[in-house]
Amino acid sequence: MSNAECYFQKVVLTKQFRINILTQSKRNKSTFKSLSLMAITLLILATITQLAHASCTDRGGPGVDWSGCKKSYKMLNQQDFTNARFDEADLSSGRLDNSNFTDGSLIKADLSRSNAKNSLFLRTNMTKSMGYHTDFSASRFIDAIMVKSEFSRTNFENAIFQQVDWSRAEIGRAEFNGAKLDGVKFEHSNLSRARFTGATLNQVNFIGAYTFYTQFQGVDLSNTQNIDQAQINIACGDNDTVLPFGLKRPSTWPCSD
């Protein structure tokens, strides 16, 4: 090989080496950028998670966000929770009585076995919330949304309900004795064995509601909406039950225990 050929080969190899070095450097920079971006993303997610957990320790009051927080067995009575959020929160077995939940959100919240007497739920969103064996006696529900909620065996004695959407809900064996219901929608809800003794029902919509052994003794149903003969036949009443025009008192009334 001549000196010229040898020199040319060295030049080519040197250029190729430089190209390889530059390529590898670019790859390293790209990898570094990717790792940096990943680290920043993880840091942001960790910060968000930390903030979410930190909110559960916030002091209760108007506008507090306790979504997803565990607040069972807590003394939350006589509180102003206006505009507060409790979505998917655990509020079970606590004290919620004499509190104000105006414009609040309790979506998918668990209030089971809590004391929520004499509280205000004005424009409160309680969609898919749960309150098994909860005491809501003398509470007020006004323009509230309670769609697909579960309040079986719950105490609503002497409570006030105005323009409440309670469609497709589970309300079996609930106690409505002495309650006042005006403009409530029970559309396609389960009211089996619920008790309405002494309750006042005005413009309550029963379309598609399941009324097996629902207790209507002494109740005036004449101002209710969309309750039919089939629903009356499986419900319970007595001689003091007032039926809507066109419906007949079943021969099975009064129901046996």
HELIX and SHEET records of a PDB file:
HELIX    1   1 ASN A    3  SER A   55  1                                  53    
HELIX    2   2 GLN A  229  ILE A  234  1                                   6    
SHEET    1   A 5 LEU A 120  LEU A 122  0                                        
SHEET    2   A 5 ARG A 140  ILE A 142  1                                        
SHEET    3   A 5 ILE A 160  GLN A 162  1                                        
SHEET    4   A 5 LYS A 180  ASP A 182  1                                        
SHEET    5   A 5 THR A 200  ASN A 202  1                                        
END                                                                             
